[in-house]
């Protein structure tokens, strides 16, 4: 095998090995990952914890807590922090759910 063929074969094997991991990362999340995302978006740890709990309660965990906050901020044309605080105060959940096509219970 030439160096080029070996390099190409290596990357083919690497892609096959990593593909299942990428799929899992896209499909699954956890409360700790979602809290981490919210922390990086500027929320305190207490706010992040409460937001994640509310996201779970509203059956939106599969969308991602950060995405939920971001979606409300775009829908209402407000900044991220204000959107998160509105959600913490139970304002905007119905609008976010409608935008994701999720029915309320």
C-alpha positions as YAML, in Angstrom:
chain: A
units: angstrom
residues:
- id: 1
  name: UNK
  ca: [0.00, 0.00, 0.00]
- id: 2
  name: UNK
  ca: [1.23, 3.47, -0.80]
- id: 3
  name: UNK
  ca: [1.25, 6.18, 1.83]
- id: 4
  name: UNK
  ca: [-1.76, 7.82, 0.19]
- id: 5
  name: UNK
  ca: [-3.73, 4.55, 0.12]
- id: 6
  name: UNK
  ca: [-2.81, 3.87, 3.74]
- id: 7
  name: UNK
  ca: [-3.90, 7.36, 4.78]
- id: 8
  name: UNK
  ca: [-7.21, 6.97, 2.91]
- id: 9
  name: UNK
  ca: [-7.82, 3.55, 4.49]
- id: 10
  name: UNK
  ca: [-7.04, 4.92, 7.96]
- id: 11
  name: UNK
  ca: [-9.61, 7.70, 7.61]
- id: 12
  name: UNK
  ca: [-12.23, 5.27, 6.31]
- id: 13
  name: UNK
  ca: [-11.72, 3.10, 9.39]
- id: 14
  name: UNK
  ca: [-11.73, 6.13, 11.68]
- id: 15
  name: UNK
  ca: [-15.04, 7.35, 10.21]
- id: 16
  name: UNK
  ca: [-16.62, 3.91, 10.67]
- id: 17
  name: UNK
  ca: [-15.42, 3.76, 14.27]
- id: 18
  name: UNK
  ca: [-16.66, 7.23, 15.19]
- id: 19
  name: UNK
  ca: [-19.99, 7.24, 13.30]
- id: 20
  name: UNK
  ca: [-21.95, 5.44, 16.07]
- id: 21
  name: UNK
  ca: [-20.61, 7.87, 18.67]
- id: 22
  name: UNK
  ca: [-21.68, 10.86, 16.63]
- id: 23
  name: UNK
  ca: [-25.15, 9.37, 16.26]
- id: 24
  name: UNK
  ca: [-25.42, 8.84, 20.01]
- id: 25
  name: UNK
  ca: [-24.27, 12.38, 20.72]
- id: 26
  name: UNK
  ca: [-26.96, 13.77, 18.42]
- id: 27
  name: UNK
  ca: [-29.76, 11.65, 19.88]
- id: 28
  name: UNK
  ca: [-29.06, 11.61, 23.60]
- id: 29
  name: UNK
  ca: [-28.35, 14.17, 26.25]
- id: 30
  name: UNK
  ca: [-28.41, 14.38, 30.01]
- id: 31
  name: UNK
  ca: [-29.39, 16.98, 32.59]
- id: 32
  name: UNK
  ca: [-25.73, 17.62, 33.40]
- id: 33
  name: UNK
  ca: [-24.90, 18.28, 29.74]
- id: 34
  name: UNK
  ca: [-27.86, 20.63, 29.41]
- id: 35
  name: UNK
  ca: [-26.90, 22.49, 32.61]
- id: 36
  name: UNK
  ca: [-23.40, 22.89, 31.20]
- id: 37
  name: UNK
  ca: [-24.80, 24.39, 27.99]
- id: 38
  name: UNK
  ca: [-26.91, 26.85, 29.98]
- id: 39
  name: UNK
  ca: [-23.94, 27.82, 32.15]
- id: 40
  name: UNK
  ca: [-22.03, 28.71, 28.99]
- id: 41
  name: UNK
  ca: [-25.01, 30.76, 27.85]
- id: 42
  name: UNK
  ca: [-24.63, 32.92, 30.97]
- id: 43
  name: UNK
  ca: [-27.05, 31.42, 33.48]
- id: 44
  name: UNK
  ca: [-26.06, 30.70, 37.07]
- id: 45
  name: UNK
  ca: [-25.88, 27.10, 38.25]
- id: 46
  name: UNK
  ca: [-29.14, 27.51, 40.19]
- id: 47
  name: UNK
  ca: [-30.89, 29.02, 37.16]
- id: 48
  name: UNK
  ca: [-29.52, 26.30, 34.89]
- id: 49
  name: UNK
  ca: [-30.69, 23.55, 37.23]
- id: 50
  name: UNK
  ca: [-34.19, 25.04, 37.45]
- id: 51
  name: UNK
  ca: [-34.40, 25.57, 33.68]
- id: 52
  name: UNK
  ca: [-33.39, 21.98, 32.97]
- id: 53
  name: UNK
  ca: [-35.99, 20.72, 35.44]
- id: 54
  name: UNK
  ca: [-38.65, 22.80, 33.67]
- id: 55
  name: UNK
  ca: [-37.48, 21.62, 30.24]
- id: 56
  name: UNK
  ca: [-37.85, 18.03, 31.45]
- id: 57
  name: UNK
  ca: [-41.28, 18.78, 32.94]
- id: 58
  name: UNK
  ca: [-42.43, 20.19, 29.60]
- id: 59
  name: UNK
  ca: [-41.12, 17.14, 27.68]
- id: 60
  name: UNK
  ca: [-38.63, 19.21, 25.69]
- id: 61
  name: UNK
  ca: [-35.39, 17.59, 26.84]
- id: 62
  name: UNK
  ca: [-34.90, 16.04, 23.41]
- id: 63
  name: UNK
  ca: [-34.74, 19.53, 21.94]
- id: 64
  name: UNK
  ca: [-32.01, 20.66, 24.33]
- id: 65
  name: UNK
  ca: [-32.41, 23.21, 27.10]
- id: 66
  name: UNK
  ca: [-30.19, 25.74, 25.37]
- id: 67
  name: UNK
  ca: [-32.15, 25.33, 22.16]
- id: 68
  name: UNK
  ca: [-35.41, 25.91, 24.04]
- id: 69
  name: UNK
  ca: [-34.09, 29.17, 25.50]
- id: 70
  name: UNK
  ca: [-32.64, 30.21, 22.15]
- id: 71
  name: UNK
  ca: [-35.91, 29.44, 20.37]
- id: 72
  name: UNK
  ca: [-37.92, 31.66, 22.72]
- id: 73
  name: UNK
  ca: [-35.37, 34.45, 22.33]
- id: 74
  name: UNK
  ca: [-35.77, 34.32, 18.53]
- id: 75
  name: UNK
  ca: [-39.56, 34.00, 18.66]
- id: 76
  name: UNK
  ca: [-39.94, 37.02, 20.92]
- id: 77
  name: UNK
  ca: [-36.90, 38.91, 19.61]
- id: 78
  name: UNK
  ca: [-35.37, 39.24, 23.07]
- id: 79
  name: UNK
  ca: [-31.93, 38.41, 24.41]
- id: 80
  name: UNK
  ca: [-31.04, 34.92, 25.63]
- id: 81
  name: UNK
  ca: [-30.95, 35.83, 29.32]
- id: 82
  name: UNK
  ca: [-34.37, 37.48, 29.24]
- id: 83
  name: UNK
  ca: [-35.81, 34.44, 27.44]
- id: 84
  name: UNK
  ca: [-34.40, 32.10, 30.07]
- id: 85
  name: UNK
  ca: [-35.74, 34.21, 32.91]
- id: 86
  name: UNK
  ca: [-39.19, 34.27, 31.29]
- id: 87
  name: UNK
  ca: [-39.15, 30.47, 31.10]
- id: 88
  name: UNK
  ca: [-38.08, 30.29, 34.74]
- id: 89
  name: UNK
  ca: [-41.17, 32.37, 35.54]
- id: 90
  name: UNK
  ca: [-43.34, 29.97, 33.49]
- id: 91
  name: UNK
  ca: [-43.86, 32.44, 30.66]
- id: 92
  name: UNK
  ca: [-43.44, 31.39, 27.03]
- id: 93
  name: UNK
  ca: [-43.60, 27.62, 27.33]
- id: 94
  name: UNK
  ca: [-46.67, 27.26, 25.13]
- id: 95
  name: UNK
  ca: [-45.15, 29.36, 22.39]
- id: 96
  name: UNK
  ca: [-41.93, 27.34, 22.46]
- id: 97
  name: UNK
  ca: [-43.84, 24.05, 22.41]
- id: 98
  name: UNK
  ca: [-45.90, 25.19, 19.43]
- id: 99
  name: UNK
  ca: [-42.75, 26.21, 17.56]
- id: 100
  name: UNK
  ca: [-41.32, 22.72, 18.09]
- id: 101
  name: UNK
  ca: [-44.61, 21.06, 17.20]
- id: 102
  name: UNK
  ca: [-44.98, 19.56, 20.69]
- id: 103
  name: UNK
  ca: [-48.47, 19.23, 22.10]
- id: 104
  name: UNK
  ca: [-49.23, 20.26, 25.66]
- id: 105
  name: UNK
  ca: [-50.41, 17.63, 28.09]
...
